[in-house]
Amino acid sequence: QVQLAESGGGSVQSGGSLRLSCVISGYTLNNYVAGWFRQAPGKEREGVVGIGDDGVTTYADSVKGRFTVSLDKTTGTLRLQMNSLKPEDTAMYYCAAGPYRRGGIWLLLTWPYTNWGHGLQVTVSS
């Protein structure tokens, strides 16, 4: 059974940093893709970053240069380091994982993912 356990998040002032973590377990031979999504009140869920099974990462334009993702498959830990945070980054952030697939822009869409975390609140004040 696949499980995603998220931690981190919180509140920070504009320009600050936060780190999110997600431990992914239950995939056979660690063959999976992983990503982070976010959803602000009244808006659709949007992809922040995705990592393919080939290690290729794809970031949303809005976070490029500010957010950095890492995935350690030996521990199943997916991390998102968020720097230079802006008020528009305020949202519920979700960890996601799905079956083996190579990296690409599609990993910013929801359909490749079959398992989701419960979400972490990130609030950035101006």
Stockholm file with secondary structure:
# STOCKHOLM 1.0

chainA/1-126         QVQLAESGGGSVQSGGSLRLSCVISGYTLNNYVAGWFRQAPGKEREGVVGIGDDGVTTYADSVKGRFTVSLDKTTGTLRLQMNSLKPEDTAMYYCAAGPYRRGGIWLLLTWPYTNWGHGLQVTVSS
#=GR chainA/1-126 SS CCEEEEEECEEEETTCCEEEEEEEECCGGGCEEEEEEEECTTSCCEEEEEECTTCCEEECTTTTTTEEEEEETTTTEEEEEECSCCGGGCEEEEEEEEECCCCSGGGGSSTTCCEECCCEEEEEEC
#=GC SS_cons         CCEEEEEECEEEETTCCEEEEEEEECCGGGCEEEEEEEECTTSCCEEEEEECTTCCEEECTTTTTTEEEEEETTTTEEEEEECSCCGGGCEEEEEEEEECCCCSGGGGSSTTCCEECCCEEEEEEC
//
